[in-house]
Amino acid sequence: MNANPWSLPKHRALRRLLVSLDAQVAEACDVAPDDGADPAIVTLRHAELADLRAHVYLHGQRPGTYGVFFEYPNPLPGIIETEENLPLPKALASLALHFAA
């Protein structure tokens, strides 16, 4: 990952997710350069495919869960684009699968 998760101005729950994700797919994804200033959202991108991205957010989620919106270089029918209220292990598994492409 291209950034130290603990130094990012993000909500503690997102920093925790990033630290855990870094152990699984450290070389495959980075925090996007255009991530923005919202502390409750983090945008990740594939290290080699800039259009393969995921937005992890806390807005509208139950406490202790995450929402994930996936972006693909070429939209494909039948591909899940959003997952809601994921506990940390499920969010990590979905992101690891997304960035393993």
KOLDOKE-420709 format. One record per residue: residue in three letters; chain; y, x, z of N, C-alpha, C in turn. Coordinates in steps of 0.02 Angstrom, whole numbers, plus 50000, padded with zeros to 5 digits. Example, Ala and Ser with C-alpha at 12.3 -4.5 7.8 and 13.67 -1.06 7.14 Angstrom:
2
ATOM; Ala; A; 49716; 50660; 50390; 49775; 50615; 50390; 49835; 50660; 50390
ATOM; Ser; A; 49888; 50642; 50354; 49947; 50684; 50357; 50002; 50645; 50394
***
This chain:
101
ATOM; Met; A; 49941; 50043; 50000; 50000; 50000; 50000; 50062; 50045; 50000
ATOM; Asn; A; 50114; 50021; 49967; 50173; 50062; 49958; 50223; 50059; 50016
ATOM; Ala; A; 50209; 50022; 50068; 50255; 50015; 50124; 50217; 50013; 50190
ATOM; Asn; A; 50250; 50036; 50242; 50222; 50031; 50309; 50231; 49958; 50332
ATOM; Pro; A; 50177; 49920; 50340; 50184; 49850; 50358; 50224; 49838; 50422
ATOM; Trp; A; 50219; 49883; 50470; 50254; 49872; 50534; 50329; 49882; 50527
ATOM; Ser; A; 50352; 49917; 50474; 50424; 49928; 50467; 50458; 49874; 50424
ATOM; Leu; A; 50420; 49829; 50395; 50449; 49777; 50354; 50484; 49723; 50396
ATOM; Pro; A; 50540; 49696; 50372; 50575; 49643; 50410; 50542; 49575; 50400
ATOM; Lys; A; 50479; 49571; 50418; 50440; 49510; 50409; 50415; 49485; 50477
ATOM; His; A; 50395; 49422; 50478; 50367; 49391; 50538; 50306; 49432; 50561
ATOM; Arg; A; 50296; 49435; 50625; 50241; 49474; 50654; 50173; 49454; 50624
ATOM; Ala; A; 50162; 49390; 50612; 50099; 49367; 50584; 50088; 49396; 50513
ATOM; Leu; A; 50141; 49402; 50474; 50134; 49431; 50407; 50122; 49506; 50412
ATOM; Arg; A; 50154; 49539; 50458; 50142; 49611; 50466; 50070; 49623; 50487
ATOM; Arg; A; 50043; 49580; 50530; 49973; 49586; 50551; 49926; 49578; 50491
ATOM; Leu; A; 49940; 49528; 50449; 49900; 49517; 50389; 49903; 49579; 50344
ATOM; Leu; A; 49962; 49607; 50335; 49969; 49666; 50291; 49931; 49726; 50318
ATOM; Val; A; 49933; 49737; 50383; 49896; 49793; 50412; 49821; 49782; 50400
ATOM; Ser; A; 49797; 49722; 50411; 49726; 49707; 50401; 49707; 49712; 50327
ATOM; Leu; A; 49751; 49689; 50284; 49739; 49692; 50212; 49738; 49764; 50187
ATOM; Asp; A; 49781; 49805; 50215; 49786; 49875; 50195; 49719; 49910; 50204
ATOM; Ala; A; 49681; 49892; 50255; 49615; 49922; 50266; 49565; 49901; 50213
ATOM; Gln; A; 49576; 49844; 50181; 49528; 49818; 50131; 49546; 49837; 50060
ATOM; Val; A; 49610; 49832; 50041; 49630; 49843; 49972; 49692; 49887; 49967
ATOM; Ala; A; 49694; 49939; 50006; 49753; 49982; 50010; 49777; 50008; 49942
ATOM; Glu; A; 49731; 50026; 49899; 49749; 50055; 49835; 49763; 50002; 49782
ATOM; Ala; A; 49742; 49941; 49794; 49745; 49890; 49742; 49809; 49848; 49743
ATOM; Cys; A; 49844; 49844; 49799; 49904; 49802; 49800; 49961; 49835; 49838
ATOM; Asp; A; 50021; 49813; 49820; 50083; 49838; 49851; 50128; 49778; 49867
ATOM; Val; A; 50175; 49789; 49912; 50227; 49740; 49923; 50272; 49743; 49861
ATOM; Ala; A; 50287; 49686; 49831; 50327; 49684; 49770; 50397; 49709; 49783
ATOM; Pro; A; 50425; 49747; 49736; 50494; 49772; 49745; 50546; 49716; 49752
ATOM; Asp; A; 50532; 49658; 49722; 50579; 49601; 49724; 50557; 49551; 49778
ATOM; Asp; A; 50530; 49576; 49832; 50501; 49534; 49885; 50549; 49484; 49915
ATOM; Gly; A; 50611; 49499; 49921; 50660; 49452; 49950; 50669; 49463; 50024
ATOM; Ala; A; 50713; 49422; 50054; 50733; 49432; 50123; 50704; 49381; 50172
ATOM; Asp; A; 50665; 49333; 50148; 50637; 49282; 50193; 50584; 49314; 50237
ATOM; Pro; A; 50593; 49313; 50303; 50544; 49345; 50347; 50477; 49308; 50351
ATOM; Ala; A; 50473; 49246; 50324; 50412; 49207; 50328; 50372; 49207; 50263
ATOM; Ile; A; 50392; 49250; 50215; 50357; 49256; 50151; 50353; 49329; 50132
ATOM; Val; A; 50295; 49349; 50106; 50289; 49416; 50078; 50256; 49409; 50010
ATOM; Thr; A; 50282; 49446; 49961; 50254; 49445; 49894; 50218; 49511; 49882
ATOM; Leu; A; 50155; 49504; 49861; 50113; 49562; 49847; 50099; 49564; 49772
ATOM; Arg; A; 50091; 49624; 49745; 50073; 49630; 49674; 50018; 49681; 49667
ATOM; His; A; 49979; 49674; 49614; 49926; 49721; 49599; 49959; 49788; 49582
ATOM; Ala; A; 49930; 49842; 49602; 49960; 49908; 49592; 49966; 49927; 49518
ATOM; Glu; A; 49922; 49900; 49476; 49924; 49917; 49404; 49943; 49858; 49360
ATOM; Leu; A; 49933; 49797; 49383; 49949; 49737; 49343; 50005; 49700; 49379
ATOM; Ala; A; 50067; 49714; 49361; 50124; 49686; 49396; 50127; 49610; 49395
ATOM; Asp; A; 50096; 49579; 49345; 50097; 49505; 49341; 50043; 49472; 49384
ATOM; Leu; A; 49998; 49512; 49412; 49947; 49485; 49458; 49976; 49490; 49528
ATOM; Arg; A; 49999; 49433; 49554; 50036; 49433; 49617; 50009; 49378; 49663
ATOM; Ala; A; 50029; 49384; 49726; 50013; 49332; 49776; 50072; 49328; 49824
ATOM; His; A; 50091; 49267; 49840; 50144; 49254; 49889; 50111; 49226; 49951
ATOM; Val; A; 50117; 49260; 50006; 50088; 49238; 50070; 50146; 49211; 50111
ATOM; Tyr; A; 50138; 49150; 50137; 50194; 49118; 50172; 50170; 49082; 50236
ATOM; Leu; A; 50218; 49073; 50280; 50205; 49038; 50342; 50237; 48968; 50343
ATOM; His; A; 50284; 48955; 50298; 50318; 48890; 50295; 50268; 48834; 50286
ATOM; Gly; A; 50272; 48783; 50328; 50231; 48723; 50322; 50158; 48732; 50341
ATOM; Gln; A; 50141; 48789; 50372; 50072; 48802; 50391; 50062; 48788; 50465
ATOM; Arg; A; 50000; 48770; 50484; 49985; 48762; 50555; 49993; 48829; 50589
ATOM; Pro; A; 50008; 48830; 50654; 50014; 48893; 50690; 49951; 48936; 50682
ATOM; Gly; A; 49961; 48999; 50669; 49905; 49046; 50663; 49871; 49045; 50595
ATOM; Thr; A; 49900; 49010; 50546; 49870; 49007; 50479; 49921; 49029; 50427
ATOM; Tyr; A; 49897; 49039; 50366; 49937; 49065; 50311; 49927; 49021; 50250
ATOM; Gly; A; 49979; 49018; 50208; 49973; 48988; 50142; 49977; 49045; 50091
ATOM; Val; A; 49941; 49037; 50036; 49942; 49088; 49984; 49950; 49054; 49916
ATOM; Phe; A; 49998; 49077; 49877; 50008; 49055; 49809; 49992; 49114; 49764
ATOM; Phe; A; 49943; 49105; 49719; 49921; 49159; 49675; 49955; 49153; 49607
ATOM; Glu; A; 49974; 49210; 49578; 50000; 49214; 49510; 49953; 49257; 49469
ATOM; Tyr; A; 49939; 49235; 49409; 49895; 49271; 49363; 49933; 49291; 49300
ATOM; Pro; A; 49915; 49346; 49268; 49949; 49365; 49205; 49943; 49312; 49151
ATOM; Asn; A; 49885; 49281; 49145; 49873; 49228; 49096; 49844; 49169; 49133
ATOM; Pro; A; 49881; 49113; 49137; 49855; 49055; 49173; 49789; 49031; 49143
ATOM; Leu; A; 49742; 49018; 49185; 49676; 48994; 49164; 49663; 48926; 49196
ATOM; Pro; A; 49638; 48879; 49157; 49623; 48813; 49188; 49566; 48820; 49238
ATOM; Gly; A; 49570; 48782; 49292; 49518; 48782; 49342; 49524; 48836; 49395
ATOM; Ile; A; 49574; 48878; 49390; 49584; 48932; 49439; 49627; 48905; 49496
ATOM; Ile; A; 49606; 48916; 49557; 49645; 48893; 49615; 49709; 48935; 49619
ATOM; Glu; A; 49765; 48901; 49624; 49829; 48936; 49628; 49858; 48937; 49698
ATOM; Thr; A; 49838; 48889; 49740; 49866; 48885; 49807; 49811; 48869; 49858
ATOM; Glu; A; 49815; 48903; 49915; 49771; 48888; 49971; 49816; 48880; 50032
ATOM; Glu; A; 49801; 48831; 50073; 49844; 48814; 50130; 49805; 48820; 50195
ATOM; Asn; A; 49842; 48834; 50249; 49815; 48835; 50317; 49752; 48878; 50325
ATOM; Leu; A; 49755; 48938; 50297; 49699; 48984; 50301; 49704; 49025; 50365
ATOM; Pro; A; 49650; 49029; 50404; 49650; 49076; 50460; 49650; 49147; 50432
ATOM; Leu; A; 49668; 49195; 50472; 49675; 49264; 50449; 49614; 49290; 50410
ATOM; Pro; A; 49552; 49282; 50435; 49495; 49309; 50397; 49488; 49279; 50327
ATOM; Lys; A; 49501; 49214; 50321; 49496; 49182; 50255; 49553; 49203; 50209
ATOM; Ala; A; 49612; 49211; 50236; 49669; 49234; 50196; 49655; 49305; 50170
ATOM; Leu; A; 49629; 49348; 50213; 49612; 49416; 50193; 49558; 49416; 50139
ATOM; Ala; A; 49508; 49375; 50146; 49454; 49372; 50096; 49481; 49347; 50029
ATOM; Ser; A; 49524; 49297; 50028; 49553; 49272; 49966; 49597; 49324; 49932
ATOM; Leu; A; 49637; 49359; 49972; 49681; 49410; 49943; 49640; 49470; 49917
ATOM; Ala; A; 49589; 49490; 49954; 49547; 49546; 49931; 49513; 49528; 49865
ATOM; Leu; A; 49489; 49467; 49859; 49458; 49445; 49797; 49509; 49444; 49740
ATOM; His; A; 49567; 49419; 49753; 49621; 49414; 49703; 49639; 49483; 49676
ATOM; Phe; A; 49647; 49531; 49721; 49670; 49597; 49701; 49614; 49644; 49679
ATOM; Ala; A; 49552; 49621; 49684; 49495; 49661; 49660; 49488; 49656; 49584
ATOM; Ala; A; 49529; 49616; 49552; 49525; 49605; 49479; 49536; 49670; 49442
***
